[in-house]
Amino acid sequence: MRLRTLTLAGDAALAALIDDGAPAGAEVLVYHHGTPAAGPETGPLLDAARDAGFQLVQLVRPGYGPSTRQVGRRVADVVPLVQALLNDLEVDRFATIGWSGGGPQAIATAALMPDRCVGALSLAGVAPFGAEGLVWTEGMGQDNLDEFAASVAGPSALEGFLSQAAEGLATVTGDDVVAQLATLLPEVDRKHLAAGLAEGMAAQIRWSLAQGIWGWFDDDLAFVADWGFDLADLRVPVLVWQGSADLMVPFAHGQWLAARIPTAVPTLAEGEGHLSLVAGLQPGLAHLRALR
């Protein structure tokens, strides 16, 4: 994937990773990466996007890679960045996908760009913190319980937690991934990683943390703050995919989103985890492509 860097107002940099191997006539699929999981895609998502006739364009959120940090950003603040990127690429209509921590960004993009965004796919995506009828942390593995307890406690606590966590993850290898993320991986996700995908995940974590913790830090604070838009205002289809065995973003998040988003098209998959859910990307992206 080719790295492209834009210069925004105030000399802020915005990076994107663009698939130059997409098929002829491909439509743009804006990808909102996970937390912390920025970096070049080489696995199932890239293949599924190409197969569905999309060109994958990953927006690298502020604080990750070459993208300038945006202190205090909310989830909705990604939308002007999507607009700037698409204008630079001279793209009008597009679809969007967000995985895990990128799920809220994809939903925001669909909510606030309905005239350009044909639809969104939230894959194992986070629901709003403090949402009525949702116990937000229930069902999370211990590492995420600790991380979001620090997020709620405030910036100082979160900085300390993530700085310590990053010491073990900044140089993580494929062989280390299961040990480092042990409390967050059900058996179905461990099998997914054992199938040869662990190194790709490790590479993205290293890429994300190469410039420090700040993209991860700002993502976490944005998740537990007001997102800056109303889910009830969504006018374009939002495909909500969630696995019942997920220990990173519990099943209840997907159930809540599916029930509250008026345009939701849910796939609530029994037995799937946070990572194994990507095995079903092809039908989801085919659905998005058909919306064009």
N, C-alpha and C positions, 0 to 999 in steps of 0.2 A: 504494500500500500504506500502510495506517495504522500509525503508530508507537505502540506501547503500552509503557509502562515500569512494571515491578514493583519494589517495594522488598522486598529480602530481609533476612535476619538481618544485623545490623551496619550497617544502612542502605545496603547495597550495592544498586546499581541493575542490573536486567536488562532489556534492551530486546528487543522483538520487532517484526517488521514483518508485518502481517496483511493478506491480500487480502480486501477487502470486496466485490470484484466476482465472487466465486466463485458457482457455480450453487446454487440451492436444494437442500438435502439433501446438500451436499458433506461429505465426510469430511476430517478434518484430516491434512495432510501436513507434518510438521516438516522444515524445510529447514536443513541445516548448510552454510553458505556456504564458499567457497574461501578461500585465503590469498594475499594480502589482497583479498578480494572480497565484503565485506559491502555491504549497501545495498539499496534497493528494486529488485525485479525488474520488468522491463518487456518482456522478450523471450521466447524460446522456452520457458523453464521455466514461466513464469507461464501461457502459453497452453496448454502440454501438461498442466499440473496441472488447469486448468479443464476441458479437454476430457475428462480422465479422471474428472471428478467429485470433485476434491479442492479444498479450501481451503488455499492455501499459507500457512504460518506460518514465517517465518524467525526462528530464534533467533540473536540478535546476540551472539556470544561475548564474554566479558570482555576488555576492552581495546579493543574496537571501538565506534564510535559512542557512545551514552550508557551502555553497559554498563560498570560499574566493573571495573577491572583486578583479576585474581586472580593474584597473583604465585606462580609455581611450580606452576601448574595442570598436571594430567596430562590425557590424552585422556579417561579415565573420569570426570573431574570435571565433564564437561558433563551427565552424567545427572541429578544432583540439580536442575540448572537446567531441564532438560526437564520433570522432574516438577513443579517449581514453576510453570512456565508452563502446563502442561496443567491443573493443579489450578485455577489462576486462571481459565482459560478454561472450566472445568467440562467437560473432555473426558476420556473414559476411553480408548477404543481409538483407535489412530492408526497411520499408516505414516510412514516417514522416508526421506529422501534426503540424501546428502552428495556434493558435487562437489569433486574435487581434495583440498585440505586438509580439507574437510568429510567426506570419506569415512570416515576413522577414527572421527569423532564419530558418524556414522550407525551404523556397526557396533557401537560401544560402546553406543549407545542400544538397539539390538536385543538385544545380549548381556545387558544388565543390567536391561532392562524387558520380559522375554518375556511377562509376563501382560497387558501393555497394548499393546505394539508388535506389529503383525501381520506386519511384514516391513520390510526395508531395501533401498535401492538405493545402491550405491557406484559413483559415476560418475567414472571416471578417478582413483580414490582411491589414496592412499598406503598401502603395506604397512609393517609394523613395521621399524624400523631394527635392523640387526644380525641379522635373521632368518636362520636356517640355510637354506642353499641359495639365497640371494638376494644378489647384489652390488648394493647399494641404489642407488648413484649411477650405475651403468653405463647409458649411453644417455641421460643427461640433457644438456641444453644447457649451455653454459659458465656462464651466469648462475646456474643452479641448482647446478652444481658448486661455484661460489664461495660461494654462500649457505650450502649445507649443510656445506662445509668450515669456515666461520665458526661455524655452529651447534655442530659437534663441538668446535671449539677453545674454546668457552665463551662466557659472557654478554658479556664485554668485547669480544671479537672480533665477535660477532654484532651488538651494538649499533652498533659502528663501521660494519660493512658495511651494515646496514639504514638507518642514518641517511644514509649517502651515497646509497644507492639511492633513498630517499624523496625526496631533493632533485629527482630527475628525474621522479618519479611523482606527487607530491602535486598537481601542476597539469596532469597529462597530459590530452590531448584525444584524440578518436578518430583524428585525423590523425597523432598521435604514437605510437600504440600499437605499430604494427609496428616502428618504429625503436627504441623503448625495450625491446621484448621480442624483438629480432631473433634471438638465439641459441636461443630457446625455441619458435619458430614454424616448423613444417614448411609446405610449400606448401599443404597441404590446410587448415591453420588460417588461413593468410593469405587464402585464398579465402573462408573463413567470415567473417572480419572485413570483407573487401571487400564482402560482401553486405549491409552496412548495420548490422552488429552491433558495430562497433568503439567507437562512442560510448557504448553501454550498458556495455561493459566498462570504458572509461575513467572513466565516472561512478562505478562501484562502487569502483574503485581510489581515486579522490579521496575518496569518502565514507569509505572504510576508513582513510585516512591523515589525515583532518581533525583527529583528536585525537592524532596522533603514531603512532609505530611499534609501540606496546606490544602490541596484539592480534597483529600479525604476529610480533613477537619471541617472545611466549609460545607461539604456535602452533609455531614452528620448534623451540623447545626441547622442547616436548611430543612432537613427532614423533620426535626422536632419543633419547628417554627411554623407560622402560617405560610401556606404555599403561595399565596398571592393571587389566587383565582378560585372560582366556584365550580366544582364538578358538575353541578346541576345545569350549567350553561353549555355543556358540550353538545355540539350539533353534528359531529361526524362520528363514524363508527370507531369504537375503541375495543379491540380484541383483548380480553383479559385472560391470561394463561397463568395458572398457579398449580403447584403440585402439593398433594396432601402430606408428603413426607418431608417437606422443606423445613430445615432447622435454621436457616438464615432469615428468610421472610416467611413467616408461618402462613399456612393455608387460609386462615381466617382473613388475612389481608386481601387475598384474591376474592374471597366470598363477599367481603364488605364492598370492594370496588365494583364487583359485578352487580350487586344489589343497588348501589347508589348512583352509578353512572347511567344516565338515561339512554345512552346509545351503546351500552356494553353488549359485546358478543362473547360470552364466557366459555372457556374450556378449563374446567376444574378437574384436574387429572389425578385420579386415585393412584397412589403408589409412587408417584414421581417426586423427585427432590428438586433442589435449587439448580443443580447442574444438569441432571439427566433430562430435565424438561426441554433442553435445546434439541433433543432428538426429534421433537415434533415441530421443528421450525418450518419445514417445507409447506405443510398445509396452511399454517398461519400466514406465511409470506405470499402464498398463492392467493389467499383470500384478499390480502392487501392489494396485490397486483391487479386483481379483478375490479377493484374499486375505481381504477383509473378511467 
